[in-house]
Amino acid sequence: MGIASTLREDIQAVFERDPAARTTLEVVLAYPGLHAIWFHRAAHWLWRRDLKLLGRLVSELSRWLTGIEIHPGATIGRRFFIDHGMGVVIGETAEIGDDVLLYQGVTLGGTSLTKEKRHPTLEDHVMISAGAAVIGPVRIGRGSRIGAGAVVVSSAPPYSTIVGIPGKVVEGDRPRGDVTDLDHARLPDPVARAMSSLVDKLTQLNIRFEEMEERQNCLEDKMVPADPIPNGAAKDS
């Protein structure tokens, strides 16, 4: 695919994922996430041709202008979009598929000091909400979504929903089609689920306890003997 076609796809991705986008000129001039992607495409081109210092300089310029840090060695697919973007960090060996969406403050970080695959792999149509971190050489399956503030340190199957610290898969293996799921305001809350389940159990135990207490009272009533007739009362009659 040519450069012009890639740039057009990047612009179209903004319109598809951000309802605030109005005109092409606005998107080209006022979207730092788009600028960071374009800077990265240039930096990655230099990096792959062993012009690594130039690639790092372009990456550093991008970070200074946009607040988004993408290592020139990272591999990024088509129609990638960073919404808002400030504070996003993407490491050297990260691999990102097509149609991936990141929000501000997302980190794709590494856990190793050796020169090996040490950053995450995101398959196509993954969405990561604000402030989330995916750490280490884990793989996040196609169509997955990660909730805001989650810290993901293990791989997840396709179409997973991941929330919490550490990240837990609370839904998975349910294809939602090849449309990036933006409905991250309705992600399930496993803590709330656990608390609700605990409340239900306590309610059931309280009902059982009341039933047992009522039975015990009934048994005690049956075991109490009738009041005896006083001796004097029989003679008086």
C-alpha positions as a Markdown table, in Angstrom:
| # | Residue | x | y | z |
|---|---|---|---|---|
| 1 | Met | 0.0 | 0.0 | 0.0 |
| 2 | Gly | 1.3 | 3.5 | -0.9 |
| 3 | Ile | 2.0 | 6.3 | 1.5 |
| 4 | Ala | -1.0 | 8.3 | 0.3 |
| 5 | Ser | -3.4 | 5.4 | 0.8 |
| 6 | Thr | -2.0 | 4.8 | 4.3 |
| 7 | Leu | -2.4 | 8.4 | 5.3 |
| 8 | Arg | -6.0 | 8.4 | 4.0 |
| 9 | Glu | -6.8 | 5.3 | 6.0 |
| 10 | Asp | -5.3 | 6.9 | 9.1 |
| 11 | Ile | -7.6 | 9.9 | 8.7 |
| 12 | Gln | -10.6 | 7.8 | 8.0 |
| 13 | Ala | -9.9 | 5.9 | 11.2 |
| 14 | Val | -10.3 | 9.1 | 13.2 |
| 15 | Phe | -13.7 | 9.8 | 11.7 |
| 16 | Glu | -14.8 | 6.2 | 12.5 |
| 17 | Arg | -13.7 | 6.3 | 16.2 |
| 18 | Asp | -14.2 | 9.9 | 17.3 |
| 19 | Pro | -17.6 | 11.5 | 16.8 |
| 20 | Ala | -16.0 | 14.9 | 17.7 |
| 21 | Ala | -14.1 | 14.9 | 14.4 |
| 22 | Arg | -15.8 | 17.3 | 11.9 |
| 23 | Thr | -13.6 | 18.0 | 8.9 |
| 24 | Thr | -10.5 | 16.5 | 7.4 |
| 25 | Leu | -8.6 | 19.8 | 7.9 |
| 26 | Glu | -9.4 | 19.7 | 11.6 |
| 27 | Val | -8.2 | 16.1 | 11.9 |
| 28 | Val | -5.0 | 16.8 | 10.1 |
| 29 | Leu | -4.1 | 19.9 | 12.0 |
| 30 | Ala | -5.5 | 19.3 | 15.5 |
| 31 | Tyr | -5.2 | 15.5 | 16.3 |
| 32 | Pro | -2.0 | 14.8 | 18.2 |
| 33 | Gly | -2.7 | 11.0 | 18.1 |
| 34 | Leu | -2.7 | 11.2 | 14.3 |
| 35 | His | 0.5 | 13.2 | 14.3 |
| 36 | Ala | 2.2 | 10.7 | 16.6 |
| 37 | Ile | 1.2 | 7.8 | 14.2 |
| 38 | Trp | 2.6 | 9.6 | 11.2 |
| 39 | Phe | 5.8 | 10.5 | 13.0 |
| 40 | His | 6.1 | 6.9 | 14.0 |
| 41 | Arg | 5.6 | 5.6 | 10.4 |
| 42 | Ala | 8.6 | 7.8 | 9.4 |
| 43 | Ala | 10.7 | 6.8 | 12.4 |
| 44 | His | 10.0 | 3.1 | 11.8 |
| 45 | Trp | 10.9 | 3.4 | 8.1 |
| 46 | Leu | 14.3 | 4.8 | 9.2 |
| 47 | Trp | 14.7 | 2.2 | 11.9 |
| 48 | Arg | 14.2 | -0.7 | 9.6 |
| 49 | Arg | 16.9 | 0.7 | 7.2 |
| 50 | Asp | 19.4 | 0.8 | 10.1 |
| 51 | Leu | 19.2 | 4.5 | 10.4 |
| 52 | Lys | 18.4 | 4.0 | 14.1 |
| 53 | Leu | 19.7 | 7.3 | 15.4 |
| 54 | Leu | 17.6 | 9.3 | 12.9 |
| 55 | Gly | 14.6 | 7.1 | 13.8 |
| 56 | Arg | 15.1 | 7.9 | 17.5 |
| 57 | Leu | 15.4 | 11.6 | 16.8 |
| 58 | Val | 12.2 | 11.6 | 14.9 |
| 59 | Ser | 10.5 | 9.6 | 17.7 |
| 60 | Glu | 11.9 | 12.1 | 20.3 |
| 61 | Leu | 10.5 | 15.1 | 18.2 |
| 62 | Ser | 7.1 | 13.3 | 18.1 |
| 63 | Arg | 7.1 | 12.8 | 21.9 |
| 64 | Trp | 8.0 | 16.5 | 22.5 |
| 65 | Leu | 5.2 | 17.7 | 20.2 |
| 66 | Thr | 2.4 | 15.3 | 21.0 |
| 67 | Gly | 3.1 | 13.9 | 24.5 |
| 68 | Ile | 3.0 | 10.4 | 23.0 |
| 69 | Glu | 6.1 | 8.1 | 23.1 |
| 70 | Ile | 6.3 | 5.4 | 20.5 |
| 71 | His | 9.6 | 3.6 | 20.1 |
| 72 | Pro | 10.6 | 3.5 | 16.4 |
| 73 | Gly | 11.1 | -0.2 | 16.6 |
| 74 | Ala | 7.5 | -0.9 | 17.5 |
| 75 | Thr | 5.4 | -2.5 | 14.7 |
| 76 | Ile | 2.0 | -0.9 | 14.1 |
| 77 | Gly | -0.7 | -2.0 | 11.7 |
| 78 | Arg | -3.2 | -0.1 | 9.6 |
| 79 | Arg | -5.9 | 2.3 | 10.8 |
| 80 | Phe | -4.3 | 2.6 | 14.3 |
| 81 | Phe | -5.8 | 5.4 | 16.3 |
| 82 | Ile | -4.8 | 7.1 | 19.6 |
| 83 | Asp | -7.6 | 9.2 | 21.0 |
| 84 | His | -6.4 | 12.2 | 23.1 |
| 85 | Gly | -3.1 | 10.4 | 23.5 |
| 86 | Met | -1.2 | 12.3 | 26.2 |
| 87 | Gly | 1.0 | 9.9 | 28.2 |
| 88 | Val | 0.8 | 6.9 | 25.9 |
| 89 | Val | 4.0 | 4.8 | 25.9 |
| 90 | Ile | 4.6 | 2.0 | 23.4 |
| 91 | Gly | 7.8 | 0.0 | 23.7 |
| 92 | Glu | 10.3 | -1.2 | 21.2 |
| 93 | Thr | 9.1 | -4.8 | 20.6 |
| 94 | Ala | 5.4 | -4.0 | 20.8 |
| 95 | Glu | 3.4 | -5.4 | 17.9 |
| 96 | Ile | 0.0 | -3.8 | 17.1 |
| 97 | Gly | -2.5 | -5.2 | 14.6 |
| 98 | Asp | -5.0 | -3.4 | 12.4 |
| 99 | Asp | -7.9 | -1.2 | 13.7 |
| 100 | Val | -6.5 | -0.9 | 17.2 |
| 101 | Leu | -7.7 | 1.9 | 19.5 |
| 102 | Leu | -5.8 | 3.3 | 22.5 |
| 103 | Tyr | -6.9 | 6.1 | 24.9 |
| 104 | Gln | -4.7 | 8.4 | 26.9 |
| 105 | Gly | -2.3 | 7.2 | 29.4 |
| 106 | Val | -2.0 | 3.6 | 28.0 |
| 107 | Thr | 1.3 | 1.8 | 28.5 |
| 108 | Leu | 2.6 | -1.1 | 26.4 |
| 109 | Gly | 5.6 | -1.8 | 28.6 |
| 110 | Gly | 8.3 | -4.4 | 29.0 |
| 111 | Thr | 9.5 | -6.6 | 31.9 |
| 112 | Ser | 12.9 | -7.7 | 30.8 |
| 113 | Leu | 16.4 | -6.0 | 30.4 |
| 114 | Thr | 17.5 | -8.5 | 27.7 |
| 115 | Lys | 17.3 | -7.8 | 24.0 |
| 116 | Glu | 14.3 | -10.0 | 23.3 |
| 117 | Lys | 10.6 | -9.8 | 22.7 |
| 118 | Arg | 9.6 | -8.1 | 25.9 |
| 119 | His | 6.5 | -6.0 | 25.0 |
| 120 | Pro | 2.9 | -6.9 | 24.3 |
| 121 | Thr | 1.3 | -8.0 | 21.1 |
| 122 | Leu | -2.2 | -6.7 | 20.3 |
| 123 | Glu | -4.2 | -8.5 | 17.7 |
| 124 | Asp | -6.7 | -6.7 | 15.4 |
| 125 | His | -9.6 | -4.6 | 16.7 |
| 126 | Val | -8.3 | -4.4 | 20.3 |
| 127 | Met | -9.5 | -1.4 | 22.4 |
| 128 | Ile | -7.6 | -0.3 | 25.5 |
| 129 | Ser | -9.2 | 2.3 | 27.8 |
| 130 | Ala | -7.5 | 5.3 | 29.6 |
| 131 | Gly | -4.8 | 4.6 | 32.1 |
| 132 | Ala | -4.5 | 0.9 | 31.4 |
| 133 | Ala | -1.1 | -0.9 | 31.2 |
| 134 | Val | -0.3 | -4.1 | 29.3 |
| 135 | Ile | 3.1 | -5.4 | 30.6 |
| 136 | Gly | 5.4 | -8.0 | 29.2 |
| 137 | Pro | 5.4 | -10.2 | 26.1 |
| 138 | Val | 1.7 | -11.1 | 26.4 |
| 139 | Arg | -0.7 | -11.5 | 23.6 |
| 140 | Ile | -4.2 | -9.9 | 23.7 |
| 141 | Gly | -6.5 | -11.7 | 21.3 |
| 142 | Arg | -8.5 | -10.2 | 18.5 |
| 143 | Gly | -11.5 | -8.0 | 19.4 |
| 144 | Ser | -10.6 | -7.8 | 23.1 |
| 145 | Arg | -11.2 | -4.7 | 25.2 |
| 146 | Ile | -9.3 | -3.6 | 28.4 |
| 147 | Gly | -11.0 | -1.5 | 31.0 |
| 148 | Ala | -9.6 | 1.8 | 32.3 |
| 149 | Gly | -6.8 | 1.5 | 34.8 |
| 150 | Ala | -6.4 | -2.3 | 34.3 |
| 151 | Val | -2.9 | -3.8 | 34.6 |
| 152 | Val | -2.6 | -6.8 | 32.3 |
| 153 | Val | 0.3 | -9.1 | 32.8 |
| 154 | Ser | -1.0 | -12.3 | 31.2 |
| 155 | Ser | -2.3 | -13.2 | 27.7 |
| 156 | Ala | -6.0 | -13.2 | 26.9 |
| 157 | Pro | -8.0 | -15.1 | 24.3 |
| 158 | Pro | -9.9 | -13.4 | 21.4 |
| 159 | Tyr | -12.9 | -11.2 | 22.3 |
| 160 | Ser | -12.0 | -11.0 | 26.0 |
| 161 | Thr | -13.1 | -8.2 | 28.4 |
| 162 | Ile | -10.3 | -7.6 | 30.9 |
| 163 | Val | -10.6 | -5.4 | 34.0 |
| 164 | Gly | -8.9 | -5.0 | 37.4 |
| 165 | Ile | -5.4 | -5.1 | 38.9 |
| 166 | Pro | -4.0 | -7.5 | 38.0 |
| 167 | Gly | -6.2 | -7.8 | 34.9 |
| 168 | Lys | -8.7 | -10.6 | 34.9 |
| 169 | Val | -10.7 | -11.9 | 32.0 |
| 170 | Val | -14.4 | -11.5 | 33.0 |
| 171 | Glu | -15.8 | -12.2 | 29.6 |
| 172 | Gly | -14.3 | -14.0 | 26.6 |
| 173 | Asp | -14.6 | -16.1 | 23.5 |
| 174 | Arg | -17.8 | -14.3 | 22.4 |
| 175 | Pro | -17.2 | -12.8 | 18.9 |
| 176 | Arg | -18.6 | -9.3 | 18.6 |
| 177 | Gly | -17.7 | -8.9 | 14.9 |
| 178 | Asp | -14.8 | -7.0 | 13.5 |
| 179 | Val | -15.9 | -3.6 | 14.8 |
| 180 | Thr | -13.9 | -2.1 | 17.7 |
| 181 | Asp | -16.1 | -2.1 | 20.7 |
| 182 | Leu | -16.2 | 1.4 | 22.1 |
| 183 | Asp | -18.8 | 0.7 | 24.8 |
| 184 | His | -16.2 | 0.7 | 27.6 |
| 185 | Ala | -18.5 | 2.6 | 30.0 |
| 186 | Arg | -20.4 | -0.7 | 30.5 |
| 187 | Leu | -17.5 | -3.0 | 31.3 |
| 188 | Pro | -18.4 | -5.6 | 34.0 |
| 189 | Asp | -17.2 | -4.9 | 37.5 |
| 190 | Pro | -15.9 | -8.2 | 39.1 |
| 191 | Val | -15.6 | -6.6 | 42.6 |
| 192 | Ala | -19.3 | -5.4 | 42.4 |
| 193 | Arg | -20.3 | -8.9 | 41.3 |
| 194 | Ala | -18.4 | -10.5 | 44.2 |
| 195 | Met | -20.0 | -8.1 | 46.7 |
| 196 | Ser | -23.4 | -8.7 | 45.3 |
| 197 | Ser | -22.9 | -12.4 | 45.6 |
| 198 | Leu | -21.7 | -12.0 | 49.1 |
| 199 | Val | -24.8 | -9.9 | 50.1 |
| 200 | Asp | -27.1 | -12.6 | 48.5 |
| 201 | Lys | -25.4 | -15.3 | 50.6 |
| 202 | Leu | -25.7 | -13.3 | 53.8 |
| 203 | Thr | -29.4 | -12.7 | 53.1 |
| 204 | Gln | -29.9 | -16.4 | 52.5 |
| 205 | Leu | -28.1 | -17.3 | 55.7 |
| 206 | Asn | -30.1 | -14.7 | 57.7 |
| 207 | Ile | -33.4 | -16.3 | 56.4 |
| 208 | Arg | -32.2 | -19.8 | 57.4 |
| 209 | Phe | -31.2 | -18.5 | 60.8 |
| 210 | Glu | -34.6 | -16.9 | 61.4 |
| 211 | Glu | -36.3 | -20.2 | 60.3 |
| 212 | Met | -34.1 | -22.2 | 62.7 |
| 213 | Glu | -34.8 | -19.8 | 65.5 |
| 214 | Glu | -38.6 | -20.0 | 64.9 |
| 215 | Arg | -38.5 | -23.8 | 64.9 |
| 216 | Gln | -36.5 | -23.8 | 68.2 |
| 217 | Asn | -39.0 | -21.5 | 69.8 |
| 218 | Cys | -41.8 | -23.8 | 68.7 |
| 219 | Leu | -40.1 | -26.9 | 70.2 |
| 220 | Glu | -39.5 | -25.1 | 73.5 |
| 221 | Asp | -43.2 | -24.1 | 73.7 |
| 222 | Lys | -44.2 | -27.8 | 73.2 |
| 223 | Met | -41.8 | -29.0 | 75.9 |
| 224 | Val | -43.0 | -26.6 | 78.7 |
| 225 | Pro | -45.6 | -28.5 | 81.0 |
| 226 | Ala | -49.0 | -27.0 | 81.7 |
| 227 | Asp | -49.2 | -25.1 | 85.0 |
| 228 | Pro | -50.3 | -27.5 | 87.8 |
| 229 | Ile | -53.5 | -26.8 | 89.8 |
| 230 | Pro | -52.7 | -25.7 | 93.3 |
| 231 | Asn | -53.7 | -28.1 | 96.1 |
| 232 | Gly | -55.7 | -25.5 | 97.9 |
| 233 | Ala | -57.7 | -24.7 | 94.8 |
| 234 | Ala | -58.9 | -28.4 | 94.6 |
| 235 | Lys | -60.1 | -28.4 | 98.2 |
| 236 | Asp | -61.9 | -25.1 | 97.9 |
| 237 | Ser | -63.9 | -26.4 | 95.1 |
